[in-house]
Amino acid sequence: MNTMENRAHSARPAQPLIQLIKILRTYPDLTIEGVGGDRYGAARANLLGRYDQFGEVLAWLATPSARKSIRRNGGYSYGIKHDAEKAIGGHLPNGVLIAAALAASHRIRRIAGSVNCRICQRAATPRM
C-alpha cells in the first residue's frame, strides 16, 4: 500500500467514530442500552467502543429494507434493532441503533420509563 492508500484506509474507520462522538455530545443520556441509561458509567464508553457497528447500521438505515422496518415496527427501536441484526449479522445493542438513527437525521420520541424509543421516518427528499 502506498502512502496515499494508507491515509485513505486509516481515515475510513475514524469517520463513524467522529459521528458517534458528536451524537454522544448532543444526547448525554444515550448509552449502549438506549436512551435514559447510566449517563456517567461504562454504558456510554461501551457505546463509543461500538463505532464499527454504528457505521454498519448507519449504512443499513439508508436502504429500502430499513425504511420498511421502521414502518412495520411502528418506529419502535427494539423491533427495528432485530431487523438490523439480521441485516448486519450478529447482536446489536439498542443504543447503537438509536445513535445511528440520530446520525442519519431521524428524529426520536422517547418512551417514558424505557430505554427504547420511537424512531420517526426522515422527510423524503423532494424530487426535482
C-alpha positions as CSV (number, residue, x, y, z in Angstrom):
1,M,0.0,0.0,0.0
2,N,1.4,3.4,-0.9
3,T,1.2,6.4,1.5
4,M,-1.9,7.8,-0.1
5,E,-3.7,4.5,0.2
6,N,-2.6,4.2,3.9
7,R,-4.1,7.6,4.6
8,A,-7.4,6.8,2.9
9,H,-7.6,3.4,4.6
10,S,-6.9,4.8,8.1
11,A,-9.3,7.7,7.6
12,R,-12.3,5.4,7.0
13,P,-12.7,3.9,10.5
14,A,-12.4,7.3,12.1
15,Q,-15.4,8.8,10.3
16,P,-18.0,6.7,12.2
17,L,-16.2,7.3,15.5
18,I,-16.3,11.1,14.9
19,Q,-20.0,10.9,14.1
20,L,-20.7,8.8,17.2
21,I,-18.8,11.2,19.4
22,K,-20.9,14.1,18.1
23,I,-24.1,12.2,18.8
24,L,-23.0,11.3,22.3
25,R,-22.2,15.0,23.0
26,T,-25.7,16.0,21.7
27,Y,-27.5,13.3,23.6
28,P,-25.9,12.9,27.1
29,D,-28.4,10.2,28.2
30,L,-27.7,7.9,25.3
31,T,-26.0,4.7,26.3
32,I,-25.4,1.3,24.9
33,E,-28.8,0.3,26.4
34,G,-30.7,3.1,24.8
35,V,-31.9,6.5,26.0
36,G,-32.0,7.3,29.7
37,G,-29.5,4.7,30.8
38,D,-26.4,5.1,33.0
39,R,-25.2,8.5,31.9
40,Y,-21.8,8.5,33.5
41,G,-20.8,4.9,33.6
42,A,-19.3,2.3,31.4
43,A,-22.5,2.1,29.3
44,R,-21.5,5.3,27.4
45,A,-18.0,4.1,26.9
46,N,-19.3,0.8,25.7
47,L,-21.4,2.5,23.1
48,L,-18.4,4.5,21.9
49,G,-16.5,1.2,21.5
50,R,-19.1,0.0,19.0
51,Y,-18.4,2.6,16.4
52,D,-17.8,-0.1,13.8
53,Q,-21.4,-1.4,14.3
54,F,-22.6,2.2,14.3
55,G,-21.2,2.6,10.8
56,E,-22.8,-0.6,9.6
57,V,-26.2,0.4,10.9
58,L,-25.8,3.9,9.5
59,A,-25.3,2.4,6.1
60,W,-28.2,-0.1,6.6
61,L,-30.6,2.8,7.6
62,A,-30.2,4.2,4.0
63,T,-31.6,1.0,2.5
64,P,-35.3,0.3,1.5
65,S,-35.4,-2.6,3.9
66,A,-34.6,-0.2,6.8
67,R,-37.4,2.1,5.8
68,K,-39.8,-0.9,5.6
69,S,-38.6,-2.0,9.1
70,I,-39.3,1.4,10.6
71,R,-42.8,1.4,9.1
72,R,-43.5,-2.3,10.0
73,N,-42.4,-1.9,13.6
74,G,-44.2,1.4,14.1
75,G,-40.9,3.1,14.7
76,Y,-40.2,1.0,17.9
77,S,-36.5,0.9,18.3
78,Y,-36.4,-2.6,19.8
79,G,-38.2,-4.2,16.8
80,I,-36.1,-2.2,14.3
81,K,-32.9,-3.4,16.2
82,H,-33.8,-7.0,15.4
83,D,-34.2,-6.3,11.7
84,A,-30.9,-4.5,11.7
85,E,-29.3,-7.5,13.5
86,K,-30.4,-9.8,10.7
87,A,-29.1,-7.4,8.1
88,I,-25.6,-6.9,9.6
89,G,-25.3,-10.3,11.2
90,G,-24.9,-10.5,15.0
91,H,-26.1,-8.9,18.2
92,L,-26.7,-5.2,18.1
93,P,-27.2,-3.1,21.2
94,N,-30.3,-0.8,21.2
95,G,-28.1,2.3,21.8
96,V,-26.1,1.7,18.6
97,L,-29.3,1.6,16.5
98,I,-30.6,4.8,18.2
99,A,-27.3,6.6,17.7
100,A,-27.2,5.6,14.0
101,A,-30.8,6.7,13.5
102,L,-29.9,10.1,15.0
103,A,-26.8,10.4,12.9
104,A,-29.0,9.6,9.8
105,S,-31.2,12.6,10.7
106,H,-34.1,10.6,12.0
107,R,-35.9,12.1,15.0
108,I,-36.7,10.0,18.1
109,R,-39.5,10.1,20.5
110,R,-38.7,8.9,24.0
111,I,-40.9,6.4,25.7
112,A,-41.4,7.2,29.4
113,G,-39.7,4.7,31.7
114,S,-38.0,2.9,28.9
115,V,-34.6,2.8,27.2
116,N,-36.4,2.2,23.9
117,C,-37.8,5.0,21.7
118,R,-39.8,5.6,18.6
119,I,-37.7,6.4,15.5
120,C,-39.5,8.7,13.1
121,Q,-39.0,8.4,9.3
122,R,-36.9,11.2,7.8
123,A,-38.7,13.5,5.5
124,A,-38.5,12.3,1.9
125,T,-36.1,14.3,-0.3
126,P,-38.2,16.3,-2.8
127,R,-37.8,15.2,-6.4
128,M,-36.9,17.9,-8.9
